[in-house]
Every structure is written in C-alpha cells, then in structure tokens.
Amino acid sequence: MKKKKLWALLLAGSVLVCGGWSRGRVKEGAVIGGVEVGGMPYGEAERAVRARIEEESEPFTVRTPAGVYRFPLSFTDDVPALVRRAKRGETLSVSVRKTWADAESDLMKVCLANARDAENAGLRFSPRGFVYTHERAGWYCDHEKLLSAALAALDAGKTELCFVPSAYAPAVTEEQLRARTRLLSSFTTRYDEGNAPRAHNIGLAAARISGTQVEAGGEFSFNAVVGKRTAGNGFLEANVILDGEFVPGVGGGVCQASTTLFNAALRAGLTVTESRPHSLSVSYVPPSLDAMVSDCSDLKFVNPYPYPVYLSATAGGGAVRFEIYGAPDGRRYETESRVLSRLSPPPEEVVEGEEDRILRAEREGLSSESFLVVYEGEHVVSRTRVRKDTYACVRGKRQIRREEAPSAGEEGAEGPAEQEKGEKEQKNP
C-alpha cells in the first residue's frame, strides 16, 4: 500500500513537471500578429511579436502651414495573453492600442511654431508720393483644440492630422490706408516763369513743403517748414510788397506759395488758425483769399481729422500746385470772395526821364471778405466768413521823355548876329 502511494506521488510530480514545461512555450504552429511563434518561450514570443508591431508602427504626423511634425507613439497590447492561449496551428491577431504620452507638450511646440503676430500694412510718404506695404495676417493656434483633434484621430486608428491654425486680420490693412490717403483738395495759381528769381523762390518753398505729414490734431506752420527767407537759406531777390510798394527783397514770390497752400487747406476742410492779407491786393487769387507770410506773419492750420493729412506740391511751367491727401469726411468745401467797396487811386504822378514808361501801375484799393462754404451733397451745411480785409490803393507813377532845348552851335540853331541880320532884311526887302 505504501509503495502504491509513493508511485502515485512520483507520477503526479512527473505530470506537474511536464505540464509546467508545456505552459512555458507557445503551441506549435501558432502565428500571432503575423509572427510564427510556435514553440517559442513565452517571453521570446512576446518580444518577437512586439518587434513586429514596432517595425510596422508609424509615428503620429501633424501637417501644418509651418511644417510637418512626426512624433513616436507607445502602445499597449494583449500579446502576453495571446502567446499563452494560442492553440496548435492557430493564427491570432494582436489588439494594439497606441498611446501618446507626451501629446500635450509635443503639440504645444506645434502651436508655438504655427503662431505668429499679424503685421499691419505700412505707408511711406515723400515728395514722390505714397508707397504702401501689404499687411500680413496673424496665426492663432488653439492648443486645446489641436490636442483634442489629435487624440480623437489617434483613438480612431489614424496616425495623421492636418491642422490649420486660425487666421486673424491685422488692425490696419492696405485698403484702409488707401482709403485714408485720398485726394481731399488741390489748388493751382500761375506766375510769370520768365521772372526767374521769383519762380525760383516759389519752387523752393513748394519743395520744402512737399512730403509734409500733419498728424491728427497737429498744426502746420509755413514759416517752420519753409524757414527764413534769406540768401543763406537758398532764396533769391525778387519784388516784395513793403509799405504799399513793390520793392526788391529776398524771398519775393514765397507769398504766392503760401497763398496757394492756404486755398488748398480751406478746400480740404483743415482749420486755418493764422492767415493775414497783403497790404495790396494780388492778381493770382480773389481778394481775402491771399496769405501773406513774413518774419512776423505766418500761415498756420490744424488737422481736425482722426488720421494724418499729407501735403504735396509741384512748381514749374509757370504754375504752382498744392494737393492735400487724407480721409474724406463726406463733405465738400468751397470758398467765396466778395468785394464790399472800391477806392480809386489818386491821380498818377508824372516825372521826366530818358523815355516814356510806367514806373508804377496804379491799383484801386478795396474792402473785401471771404467765406468757406461747406456742402453735404448739394445741401449747404454752413457758410463761415474766413476774413474781412482792406487793401490799399496804389498811386500810379509815369515817366515821360524829357524835352531838351537845342544848345548854341547845334545844327538849325540861330545865334544873336544871324537873328539881327534877319530882322534888318525884313525891314529892307
């Protein structure tokens, strides 16, 4: 009886030993995840199957405007269970669940690479005109949105995602800048191009002003921009009005430039804060629409608009022209001039000289006023007086050729002896 029990125990042990060896290896002919693992120890079989999974595994790809990004993935599987339950000759598929442990930090890098600030359109103004640079849209990357989309794709078995960040417009576009730099007004006066010094002075003043930008709320000063009318500042001698007379002076003609700009400024809706008339009326604009400048008299105006205004000027061919650009306010500005009274000059002064010529043309004096009329369409919104002025008259001055008596000895002249002889011949024919 004891011997039978002993043999039974030995036989059971042999069965346990054989069974333990059998459980440590995959059944013959088993294929798991495309890998023939039959007869392999469990650990070796797991490594072989996972090697195939890793070999065939693709990184997660994120395609963006800034570039393509690839991130390696980790995974979980049921390989341990499969190698243990595979039957002889059985083919099994592996259930793989890919995971992305660093998705949050990896996608933050993608976001940073795809985010950029918007760039406003640019504007440069010079005497040659405007140069615009186009705006650039900004990119905004929503990290939470990107992370959610990537993990959803991964859960769906996808390994690629195309991501386009949200675009946002800059604060200032080229279209807006062009709308803010339209022609508001222009004004032209003519001059004698043959008077070279005067034409030079007009052109120089215009060139100094052209390209000037007046900021919103800023004030323009003619004297500050043009500078003193001196030879050292480039100006030549030409006639100026001084104490009701036209006399030579450095900078003659500059007042025609200031007058032309004055009229352009009124028609652009700018607020004129300082302007003064000449002592005599001028021929190139109606009365009370001139603007005399000197060391103690300036032309000033303020830009009332919310955006800058730009001054452009040309001179040549006997004409000076000012153009003002900015953002239109939908109104039209026009000027009016009205003569209130006229004063005739006194009789002309006559002097003798070498030839007949006009030394000073007479000019009537007058009292006048000017108005700025504002329209919306064809409707008059306002009519405001700009100035009321008095211009002096000018007494004419004419030179006549001096008549000289013939001197003795000249041909056709008679001396005392010839005169006495002639008288005797008349008494005694």
ZAMARGU-4260 file (C-alpha; in steps of 0.2 Angstrom, whole numbers, plus 5000, padded with zeros to 4 digits):
<rodrens>
0) 5000/5000/5000 | 5014/5012/5004 | 5023/5008/4988 | 5007/5012/4978 | 5006/5029/4986
5) 5024/5033/4983 | 5022/5029/4964 | 5007/5039/4963 | 5016/5054/4970 | 5031/5052/4958
10) 5019/5050/4944 | 5010/5066/4949 | 5026/5076/4950 | 5031/5070/4933 | 5015/5076/4926
15) 5017/5093/4935 | 5035/5095/4928 | 5029/5090/4911 | 5014/5102/4912 | 5025/5117/4918
20) 5036/5114/4903 | 5022/5114/4892 | 5014/5130/4898 | 5031/5140/4896 | 5031/5138/4877
25) 5019/5143/4863 | 5010/5129/4855 | 5017/5123/4839 | 5012/5131/4823 | 5004/5146/4832
30) 5006/5163/4822 | 5002/5179/4832 | 5002/5196/4824 | 5010/5189/4808 | 5024/5181/4818
35) 5027/5162/4818 | 5030/5160/4837 | 5026/5141/4839 | 5037/5133/4851 | 5045/5149/4857
40) 5046/5153/4876 | 5033/5165/4881 | 5045/5179/4884 | 5054/5177/4867 | 5037/5176/4858
45) 5031/5192/4866 | 5047/5201/4861 | 5046/5194/4843 | 5028/5200/4841 | 5031/5217/4849
50) 5046/5219/4837 | 5035/5217/4823 | 5022/5229/4830 | 5036/5242/4832 | 5043/5239/4815
55) 5026/5242/4807 | 5021/5256/4819 | 5020/5273/4811 | 5023/5290/4821 | 5009/5302/4823
60) 5011/5315/4809 | 5004/5333/4811 | 5004/5343/4795 | 5004/5362/4797 | 5007/5378/4787
65) 5024/5380/4797 | 5029/5362/4793 | 5027/5343/4796 | 5029/5336/4813 | 5031/5317/4817
70) 5030/5311/4835 | 5034/5292/4840 | 5020/5283/4849 | 5020/5270/4863 | 5007/5256/4863
75) 4998/5243/4874 | 4993/5226/4868 | 4986/5209/4873 | 5002/5199/4867 | 5005/5191/4884
80) 4988/5183/4884 | 4989/5178/4866 | 5005/5168/4867 | 4998/5158/4882 | 4981/5154/4875
85) 4986/5151/4857 | 4982/5134/4851 | 4992/5122/4840 | 4992/5129/4822 | 4981/5144/4827
90) 4983/5162/4819 | 4979/5176/4830 | 4978/5195/4828 | 4985/5207/4841 | 4974/5220/4848
95) 4986/5236/4849 | 4981/5252/4857 | 4993/5266/4853 | 4996/5279/4866 | 5004/5296/4865
100) 5011/5300/4882 | 5019/5317/4878 | 5005/5323/4867 | 5001/5339/4877 | 5019/5345/4877
105) 5023/5340/4859 | 5008/5349/4852 | 5012/5364/4862 | 5028/5365/4852 | 5017/5364/4836
110) 5006/5378/4842 | 5021/5389/4845 | 5029/5386/4828 | 5012/5390/4820 | 5008/5406/4830
115) 5013/5422/4823 | 5009/5440/4825 | 4999/5450/4812 | 5008/5464/4803 | 4999/5480/4799
120) 5000/5487/4782 | 5013/5501/4780 | 5013/5518/4772 | 5028/5529/4767 | 5025/5547/4761
125) 5038/5558/4752 | 5038/5571/4739 | 5037/5557/4726 | 5020/5551/4733 | 5014/5536/4743
130) 5022/5519/4745 | 5011/5505/4753 | 5016/5489/4760 | 5003/5475/4761 | 4998/5468/4778
135) 5001/5450/4784 | 4988/5440/4793 | 4992/5433/4810 | 4990/5414/4815 | 4982/5409/4831
140) 4984/5391/4837 | 4971/5384/4849 | 4981/5372/4859 | 4966/5363/4867 | 4958/5362/4851
145) 4973/5354/4842 | 4976/5342/4857 | 4958/5336/4856 | 4958/5333/4837 | 4974/5324/4838
150) 4969/5312/4852 | 4952/5309/4843 | 4961/5304/4827 | 4973/5293/4837 | 4958/5284/4845
155) 4950/5282/4828 | 4966/5272/4822 | 4973/5287/4812 | 4991/5292/4813 | 4990/5308/4803
160) 4981/5325/4806 | 4981/5341/4795 | 4980/5356/4806 | 4977/5374/4800 | 4978/5387/4814
165) 4965/5401/4814 | 4970/5417/4804 | 4966/5434/4811 | 4967/5451/4802 | 4979/5464/4807
170) 4972/5481/4814 | 4977/5491/4798 | 4975/5485/4781 | 4982/5492/4764 | 4964/5495/4759
175) 4961/5505/4775 | 4977/5515/4772 | 4972/5519/4754 | 4955/5525/4760 | 4964/5537/4772
180) 4975/5544/4759 | 4963/5550/4745 | 4964/5567/4737 | 4955/5580/4748 | 4959/5596/4738
185) 4970/5604/4726 | 4973/5622/4721 | 4984/5630/4707 | 4990/5648/4704 | 5000/5654/4689
190) 5015/5665/4689 | 5027/5673/4676 | 5041/5659/4673 | 5051/5672/4664 | 5054/5681/4681
195) 5067/5668/4686 | 5072/5674/4704 | 5053/5674/4709 | 5050/5657/4700 | 5065/5650/4710
200) 5058/5656/4726 | 5040/5649/4723 | 5048/5632/4718 | 5059/5632/4733 | 5045/5635/4745
205) 5034/5622/4737 | 5048/5609/4738 | 5051/5612/4756 | 5033/5609/4760 | 5030/5594/4748
210) 5031/5577/4758 | 5025/5585/4774 | 5013/5575/4785 | 5002/5583/4798 | 4996/5571/4812
215) 4979/5571/4818 | 4976/5586/4829 | 4993/5593/4823 | 4997/5611/4817 | 5006/5616/4802
220) 5017/5631/4801 | 5023/5638/4785 | 5037/5648/4792 | 5043/5632/4802 | 5043/5621/4787
225) 5050/5633/4774 | 5062/5643/4785 | 5068/5661/4784 | 5068/5669/4768 | 5087/5673/4767
230) 5101/5671/4754 | 5109/5658/4766 | 5093/5648/4765 | 5093/5647/4746 | 5081/5662/4742
235) 5084/5675/4729 | 5080/5693/4727 | 5063/5697/4719 | 5050/5710/4721 | 5040/5710/4738
240) 5027/5722/4745 | 5033/5733/4758 | 5023/5748/4765 | 5011/5748/4750 | 5026/5747/4737
245) 5033/5734/4727 | 5052/5734/4731 | 5066/5722/4729 | 5068/5709/4743 | 5075/5692/4746
250) 5061/5679/4745 | 5049/5688/4734 | 5036/5676/4727 | 5035/5665/4743 | 5019/5673/4747
255) 5011/5665/4731 | 5016/5648/4738 | 5008/5652/4755 | 4993/5658/4746 | 4991/5643/4735
260) 4993/5632/4750 | 4980/5642/4760 | 4967/5639/4747 | 4971/5621/4746 | 4969/5620/4765
265) 4952/5628/4766 | 4946/5617/4752 | 4952/5601/4762 | 4942/5606/4777 | 4958/5610/4788
270) 4956/5623/4801 | 4966/5639/4797 | 4972/5646/4813 | 4983/5660/4806 | 4982/5670/4790
275) 4985/5688/4785 | 4981/5698/4769 | 4994/5708/4759 | 4993/5727/4761 | 4989/5727/4742
280) 4978/5715/4733 | 4986/5702/4722 | 4982/5696/4705 | 4983/5677/4707 | 4968/5675/4719
285) 4952/5684/4723 | 4953/5697/4737 | 4953/5690/4755 | 4960/5673/4749 | 4978/5678/4750
290) 4990/5673/4764 | 5005/5684/4767 | 5020/5677/4776 | 5035/5686/4783 | 5046/5685/4798
295) 5032/5691/4809 | 5017/5684/4800 | 5014/5665/4797 | 5001/5653/4789 | 4995/5640/4801
300) 4982/5627/4800 | 4977/5612/4811 | 4972/5595/4805 | 4955/5591/4813 | 4953/5573/4806
305) 4957/5557/4816 | 4970/5552/4803 | 4985/5562/4796 | 4985/5573/4781 | 4998/5574/4768
310) 5004/5589/4758 | 5011/5588/4741 | 5017/5602/4730 | 5024/5604/4712 | 5030/5620/4704
315) 5036/5623/4686 | 5029/5629/4669 | 5023/5645/4677 | 5011/5636/4689 | 5012/5631/4707
320) 5000/5617/4713 | 4997/5610/4731 | 4987/5594/4734 | 4981/5588/4751 | 4978/5570/4755
325) 4968/5562/4769 | 4952/5553/4774 | 4937/5561/4767 | 4923/5566/4779 | 4910/5566/4765
330) 4909/5585/4764 | 4914/5597/4750 | 4922/5613/4754 | 4922/5629/4743 | 4927/5647/4745
335) 4919/5663/4740 | 4926/5681/4739 | 4916/5697/4739 | 4921/5715/4736 | 4912/5726/4748
340) 4919/5743/4742 | 4932/5750/4730 | 4943/5765/4732 | 4950/5774/4717 | 4969/5779/4717
345) 4974/5797/4717 | 4980/5805/4700 | 4996/5797/4694 | 5012/5805/4697 | 5022/5811/4682
350) 5040/5813/4681 | 5053/5816/4667 | 5066/5804/4661 | 5075/5797/4647 | 5060/5788/4640
355) 5041/5786/4641 | 5037/5771/4653 | 5026/5766/4668 | 5036/5766/4684 | 5022/5760/4695
360) 5005/5754/4689 | 4990/5761/4698 | 4979/5750/4708 | 4962/5753/4716 | 4960/5749/4734
365) 4946/5739/4740 | 4937/5731/4755 | 4933/5713/4754 | 4928/5697/4763 | 4929/5678/4760
370) 4919/5664/4765 | 4921/5645/4767 | 4905/5636/4761 | 4903/5618/4767 | 4892/5606/4757
375) 4884/5589/4760 | 4879/5583/4743 | 4871/5599/4736 | 4865/5605/4753 | 4874/5619/4761
380) 4879/5614/4779 | 4887/5630/4784 | 4894/5647/4777 | 4908/5654/4788 | 4917/5670/4785
385) 4936/5667/4784 | 4942/5685/4784 | 4937/5703/4781 | 4951/5714/4774 | 4956/5731/4767
390) 4968/5733/4753 | 4977/5750/4750 | 4976/5758/4733 | 4992/5762/4723 | 4995/5779/4715
395) 5002/5777/4698 | 5018/5784/4693 | 5023/5788/4674 | 5039/5794/4667 | 5039/5805/4651
400) 5053/5809/4640 | 5062/5825/4644 | 5061/5838/4630 | 5078/5847/4630 | 5081/5865/4621
405) 5094/5865/4607 | 5111/5872/4613 | 5122/5885/4604 | 5131/5879/4589 | 5120/5864/4585
410) 5113/5862/4568 | 5097/5873/4565 | 5101/5885/4579 | 5102/5904/4577 | 5115/5915/4586
415) 5112/5934/4590 | 5121/5940/4574 | 5111/5930/4562 | 5095/5935/4571 | 5099/5954/4570
420) 5103/5952/4551 | 5087/5943/4548 | 5077/5957/4556 | 5086/5971/4545 | 5082/5961/4529
425) 5064/5961/4534 | 5064/5980/4536 | 5073/5982/4519 | 5066/5969/4507
</rodrens>
